[in-house]
């Protein structure tokens, strides 16, 4: 058992330790990743702004802070992220940073994400402050309880990346030269709209919700039947690929994009873009081109009823992207034990072994194993 999984067991999470101790394969249809989907190549989109921002953030840390925040590029620490608020995390959180360190940390997010992706991330943090105000559990919730770690040394040619981890927000950002992989990416909130408090009016996940519903509403009755994964009202939580679910086997299900008309395929791509466009624009375009290349192999699945106020789950799944959106049962807020629109989870994955950029990392190691200058084992 690795030191990482020993640490997880020590924190009382033996089930998660078991999954962390499994060799990484990624989300697959049958347990075997399809190779050749993610070639090493030049995208033509510079990662220099991200690299410089990460280097500035690391330089702002004390030696003691850096010890718990910087890990190797191939560290299994990548996989130790969690949505729940009570999880013990590595790295340094915003609450513990000095004012100048917080500026550097936010500059790293700003360089990596689109303006909209940054706003969504900040709004998730703000709504975590809202739930703290609503429950008076300021030791468990708050907008500063989000941890940053950096994997590897920010480099022009060597692999590296960063991770943001906290309640309802986890972003894994891998960089190899000018290629970027920003999955797994988890976003959610409870509540999704701040009706009072210091962040009154803040909201998240409304476009993801409404665009998914618009796509399902556009389907003909026979198409809805094909898209429906479970008939009837939504009864519980349905997200399958959240934390510690790196290696699940998940076959395609629902309606295939080739069975949609042009307008419906446009709506499907619009839903995907809502998630992908959280990346900086240049890298998002590269990712959307990848999605379009496999559009004919893309499936859309649905659980729940269809209506303006209904609760539901949807999944978009292709060889190169997996998106899940889920109205969840209440956890922190009172109410009936049924899924509701006040608690939402979403997760984006890169199937076939490239979450955390691991397929790119594998190819990089294979290509450089004979070069002692790289120092790879």
N, C-alpha and C positions, 0 to 999 in steps of 0.2 A: 504494500500500500504506500502511495506517495505521501510526502510531507503535507501536500495540499489536502488530500483526502483525510489524513490523520487529523488535520486541523478542523475539517468540517465535522468529523465524528466528535471531536472534543466540544464542538459547539452544539452537539445534540442533534445532528442531522444525518443519521446513518444512512437513510434511504438516498439522500442526495450524494453522499460519499460513494455509495455503490455505483451510481451513474457516472460520477466524475472519474471513477477508477476504470471505467470501460474505455478501451481505445476509441478515439474519435473516428467515426465514419461519416456522420452527417445524416440528414434526412434523405431517405431513399425509398424507392418503391418496393424493393425486395431484399434489402440488406447489403446490396452491392452498389457503390457509387458509379455512375456513368462517367467515364473519363472523356477528356477532350472538349468539354463544354466551356472551360475557362482557361484558354491558352495564355501563356506569358506573352505580352505584346506591349507596344507603346500606344497609349490612348491619345497622346498629344495634349493632354490637360495637365498643367503643372500642379504638383503637390508642394511646391516651395512655400507658399503661405502657411500651410498646415505645419510643415516641418519647422519653420522659423518660430511659429507661435508655440509649438511644443517645446522647443529648445529653450525659449524664454521662460516658459512656465517652470521647467525643471531647474533652470538656473536660479529661480526665485526661491527655491526650497532650501531649508537648512539640511545639513547632512543627515540628521535624525529623521526629518520628514521624508527625505528622498529614499531612505532605506526601506520604508514601508510603502512607497509609491511607485518605484521603478522596478520592473521585472524584465526577464529576458523576452525576446521577441516570440519565442516558441513556448512560453510558459503556459502551463495548464491553468494559471490564474485567469486567463481569458474566460474559461468556462464556468468560473465561480461567481456568477452574477445571479441576482434573485430579485423578484418583484416585491416580496413582502417587506413590511417596514421594520420588523424586529431583527432582521438578518444582520449578523456581524460581518462587516465588510472591510476589505483592505483599502489602501490608498488614503488620501487626505480629503476630508469633506470641506465644503464651502464655509461651514460654520467655524471650522478650526483654522481657516486661512487668515492671514493678515489682509488688510484692504488691498495692498498692491498685488498679493498673490491671487486674490479673487479677480482682479482686473486681468491678470495673465491667464487665468483659467478660462475666463469668459472670452478672451481673445482667441484661445484655442478652439472653443466651440464656434465662435463667429467665423473663423477661417475655414472650418470644416463643413459647416452646415449652410444651407440657404438662409436667407433672412426669415422665411416662413418656418423653416425647420428649427431655427434658433428660437423664434417666438413660441412655437409649440412646446419646445423643451422648457423654456422659462415658465410658460403657463402651467405645465404639469407641476413644476416646483412650487409655483405660487398657490396652486390648488391644494398642494400638500400642507401648506401653511393654513389654508382655509379649513381643512379637516382637523388640524391641530386646534384651531380656534373653536370649532364646533364641538369637539370632544374634550377639550382642555387637556389633551395628552401631548404636551409640548416636548416631552422627553422621547416620544416615539415618532412624532410627525413634525414637519417644518421645512421651510424652503431652503435651509442650509444643509440638510442631511443627505447630500449627494456627493459621492466619492469619486475622485479621479485617480486613475492609475495610468502609467505609461509603460508600454511593453517594447523593449528594445531601445536603442539610442536613435533619436530622430536622424535619418540618413537619406542621402540622395539616391543611394544604390542598394542599401541593405534593407531587409524587411523590418518594420516597426509598426507601432500603432498606439492607440489610447482607448480607454474604456471609461464611461460614465455610468455609475451604478447607484440606484436608490429606489425608493418606493414609487412604483408606477413609471419608472424611467430607467432604461438601460440601453446604452448605445455602445456598440463595439465597432471600432474604426481602424481597419488594417490598411497599411500602406506598403506598397512595393514599387519603387521608382514612381511612375505616374499612374499606377493602377490602385484603385481604392475599392475595398469591400466594406460596406457599412451594415453588416448583419452579424448576429442577431440584433434586431432593434425592437425594443419593447416600449410602447407608450400606452398610457391609460390614465384613469383618474376616478376618484370617488370623493366628492361629487364632480361632475363634469362642468358645472356652472357655479360660480360663486355668487350666491344671492345676497350675501352680506359680508361684512368684515373688511379687512384692509385691502383685499384684492377683489372687491365686489365688481361683478361684470366680466371677470375673466372666464374664458371657456375653452374647452378642448374637445376634440374628437367629433365635432358636429359635421364637418365636411366628409370625414371618413364614413360616418353613419349615413348621411343623406345621399351621398353618391352611390354607396352600395345599395341602398333602398331604391334609388332611381333606376339602377341597372335591373334589379329584380322586377320592378314595376313595369319595365319596358318589355318584359318577356310575354309571349303569348301563353295561353293556358297550357298547351302541350309542352312548351319550353320550360315553364315553371315546374311542371311535373318532372322533367329531366333534371332540373337544377336542384330539386328538393332532396336533401340527404336524409332527413327524418321528418315525417309528416306530423302535422298537428302543432299545438303551441309549444314554445320553447320552455323546457322544464328546469334546466339547470345550467351549469357552466359547460361550454363546449370546446374551448380552446385546447389544442392538443400539443402545441410546440413551444410552450413557455419555458421557464428556467429548468435546467437539468433534463431537457428533452432533446438533446443534440442528436441522438442516434435512432429516433423512432422510424419505423417502417410505415409509410403512408402512401397508399395507391391513389391514383387520380380518381376523382368522383365528381359528379354533377354534370353540367352541360358543357360540351366542348365549344371552344370559340368558333370553330368551323361551322357550327350549327346556328350561329348568330348572324343577323344581317349586318350591313355596314354600320348603321346607326348604333346598334347594340354593341358591336366591337369597339366603336369609338367610346361608348360609355364604359366599357370594360377597361380600356386603356386609361381612361380618365380616373377610374378608381385606383389603378396601379400607380399612376403618376402622383396621386395625392400622397402616397407613402414615399415613393422614390424621390420626389422633389424636396424631401427634407435634406437631401445632400446638396452640396454646393452645385450650382447650375451645370457646369461643365461635366462633372462626374455623373450627375443625374442623367444628362443626355446620353452618355456612354451606357449607363445602366438601362435606360429605356430602349435604346437600340438593341441591346441584348434581349430584352423582353420581347420586342417586336419580332426578332428573328425566330422566336419559338412560340409565336402567337397561335399558330395552328395546333400546337400541343398543349394549350392552356385550357384549364377547366375552371368553372365557376359553380360553387356549391352553396346551399342555403339551408338553414334550420330556423323554423319559426314562422309566424304568420306574416302577412304582407299588408301594411296599412300605415297611415301617418303617425300613429302612436304605438305601434307594435314593437316588441323586442325580438331580436334575432341574432343569428350568427351567420357570417359568410366566410368563404374561403376561396382564394384564387391560387391556383397551383399549376406550375409548369416545371419543366426540367431545371429552370434557372431562377425561379422565384416562388416563394410561398408566402401568402399574406393571410392572416386570420384577424377577424374583427368579432368581438363577443360582448354582448350585453350580459353582465354578470349578476350573481346573487349579491345582496347587500352584505357588507362586512363591518364597516365602521359606523354606518348610518342605520337608524332604526327603520323598520318596515317589514312587510311580509317576506317570508323566505322564498321569494320567486325572483327571477331575473328582472332587472329594471334598467331604465335609461340613465339613471344617476351614477351607475358604476360600469365603466367600459374598460376592456382590455384589447390591445392589438399587438400583434407580433409580426415581424417580417424576417424571413429566413432565406438563405441561399442553399437550396438542396444540392445533393450530389457532392457533398464534401467541401464546399467552399465557404461555409460559415467561418467567421474569424479569418478569412483569407487562407484557410488551411490548404486548399488545393494549390493555390499559387505558391504558398510556402513550400509545399512538398516538391513542386516542380523546380523551384529555385534551388532547393537543397540538392536535388538530383543533378541539376545543371552545373553546380559549383562544387560538388563533393571532391573533385580532383584538384581543386584550387586551395592550397593551404592558407592563402591570404584571407579566405572567408572564415576559416576556423570552425566550420560546421562539423558536428559529430553525426 
